[in-house]
Every structure is written in C-alpha cells, then in structure tokens.
Amino acid sequence: MLVNKAYRFRLYPTKEQEVLIAKTIGCSRFVFNRFLSLWNENYQTTGKGLSYSACSSQLTKLKKELDWLQEVDSHSLQSSLKNLADSFDRFLKKQNKAPRFKSKKNKVQSYTTNIEKKNQFPEVSIAGNRMKLPKLGWVRFANSRDVQGRILNATVRKNPSGKHFVSLLVEIDVQDLPKTDSTVGIDVGLKDFAILSNGKVYKNPKFFRTLEEKLAKAQRVLSRRQRLAIQQKKPLSEAKNVQKQRMKVARVHEQIANARTDYLQKITTEIIKNHDVIGIEDLKVSNMLKNRTLSKAISEVSWSEFRRMLEYKAKWYGKKVIAVDPRYTSQKCHSCGHTAKENRRTQATFICVSCGHSENADLNASRNIHDLAMV
C-alpha cells in the first residue's frame, strides 16, 4: 500500500545558509499574510474568495515589484499559497476555523518546498551526510537512516531552541506485517502508562516530572532577566541575555518532548508488531483535561498521541485498532460480568461484590476492553 511517510533530520547549516533560511521563512510568511488580507478584502466586497490560480498569477507580478522575493526558493512561496487555499477549503467545509495571520513571534518557524515531478533532476538529493535543498545548496545534516521512497516535499524549520531540522515527506510502498493471530485490549492510566489484557505493563516514565525542577529553575532565571531588560527599557528581542536563557528553557522543553515521543514510538511499534487487533478506550481527553487536579498528569502521558500513533501504524501495516465505549470498563467484573461502583475498591484493587473475583483493577479493565473490541 502506498502511504506518505516523514523522515526528520537535524540540519547543520552554515551562517550564510542560516540567513537564507530566515529570509525564506520571512518571505513565505509575508506571501501568506498578504494574500490572506486580499482574500478577506475580496470576500467582504464581492462575497467570494480568491482561487489558488488567481493568487498564483498575482504572486508572479508581485515578485517583479519586490526584488527580495526572488532571492528565496520560489517553491516555498507557492507552497504558502497552497496552504492558504487549503485552509480556506477546510474552513468553508466547517472542518476548522478561519486561517489567521502568521506571526514572526511564533515559537516554530518553517517553510515547505515542493518537488517538481517534471524536473529531470531532483530538487532534493542526499549524498552521505549532505543534503541538497533548493537555493540552499548542499547542507550538512545528521544522516541517521536511509530515506526510502519518492520525496514529495521538504519542510525546513527552526525550533525555539535555535536548532534547524528538515522533514522529508516521501511516498513509499509499505508491506503488511506478518499476522500473529493475537488480539489485545489496552487500558491507559497515570500510575502505569498502559496495561495490556495479556498482563504486560508499560511503565509511565514521567519525563516532565523528571526535568520539572530543572525547567522551573531555568524559567525563574528567564523571568528575572526579562524584568531587568524591561527596567532598562530594552526590547526583549534585542536583550542578548534574555534570548540566551530563552533558548535554554526551550532546550529543556525539547528534551522532554523528544524523550516522550521516542518512548511512544517504541511501544506503539512493539504493540502493532505483536498483535493483529487492538482494543482501546474512546477517551475524550479534552474533557478530562478540565479536571484541574489531574490535568497536569493527563497532559504528560499523551494518550491522544498514543492513540494517533497506534491508528496510523495499524493502517500502514494491515492491523486493526478498535475504539470502545469507556463507560463501566473499570467497574465491570471480567469474570462474572457484574457491574457496580463498589467493585473498584481502590485505584489499584478490583474485588467483585457478586462473585468475589479479585485482581489488579487496570488488568481487569483491559480485559473488559478486549472483550468489547472483539464483539
């Protein structure tokens, strides 16, 4: 099956390439905002928006008027128009809110360059630890794995920590994984991250709590430096000590996010490889986050991201993920089927008041999830 897959690598651009990346990001943002403004004006005047082709023809004229738009990759500017058109299409279909103007103060700055199918020579090519990108030329990068498939586009981004990354979107033919004839139910939790109906437990590493003290200390230093810059009437963007500390805070956040993503990728891949049908709870995480007592712990475990990874990997590799109604899964006895609130004695203990069946509460819930998914 043909699927779109992304490869992400760390870039190590030269000073000149960093300047060109910043210019390209700025020009892409300018084009997006300019045509968003034109689209809004045209809609208020005529009741109709602008098509992508109309914007594209105006962009050609604009590049003749503004010479600095010709310094950057032309594909990135066209990509901004395509993103704008796509945003309005989804807005008109009531799939998302109306597109908003982009700000240079956003934490993550990026641009996307598309690959022309008609071009005999590829715009993006890889040789050893160097990657060729439009306008940038050859850029050194961390070549951690081979890129397989046909490259569709490349997104260059600059993180708040100051690091540069490139994401290559490729089209690749993915083969189904071997069938294991195994089914499993998964109950997610806060003490343990995931409990499988076969008894396997994935611990909750609590990456945020591990680095919380370090993060808090870095944020206090940043706050002091910001107050000092304000007292000296310096713009925060020009206060070097503020920017240095801001990057230190961003690196701690990045370390937490990277560790969490790596953990989720590993356990979801393991589950998909070992089981053909996987039952999970259809949790409304956004509603659960309204609980002020548990919101911090719930956001840390990333249940939504865990489910997203399971679902797209199952689609890729010929497996199946079934979401079931989470009501009463923790109160129902897996042995006799009796459902009562009193069955859940404590957070960890389940003792059925009807038949006396006793076991770990999360394991009992995961077995109920498994049974519901297999119906």
Salt bridges, closest charged atoms under 4 A:
GLU71 OE1 - LYS23 NZ 3.21
ASP86 OD2 - ARG90 NE 2.95
GLU123 OE2 - HIS75 NE2 3.95
GLU171 OE1 - ARG150 NH2 3.21
ASP192 OD1 - LYS203 NZ 3.51
GLU212 OE2 - LYS296 NZ 2.29
GLU254 OE1 - LYS163 NZ 3.08
ASP262 OD2 - LYS266 NZ 3.09
GLU270 OE2 - LYS200 NZ 3.79
ASP276 OD1 - LYS319 NZ 3.47
ASP282 OD2 - LYS284 NZ 3.90
ASP282 OD1 - ARG307 NH1 2.76
GLU300 OE1 - ARG209 NE 3.40
GLU305 OE2 - ARG308 NH2 2.71
GLU311 OE2 - ARG307 NE 2.98
ASP325 OD2 - ARG327 NH2 2.75
GLU359 OE2 - HIS357 NE2 3.21
GLU359 OE1 - ARG367 NH1 2.81
ASP362 OD1 - ARG344 NH2 3.68
ASP371 OD2 - HIS334 NE2 3.19
ASP371 OD1 - HIS370 ND1 3.43
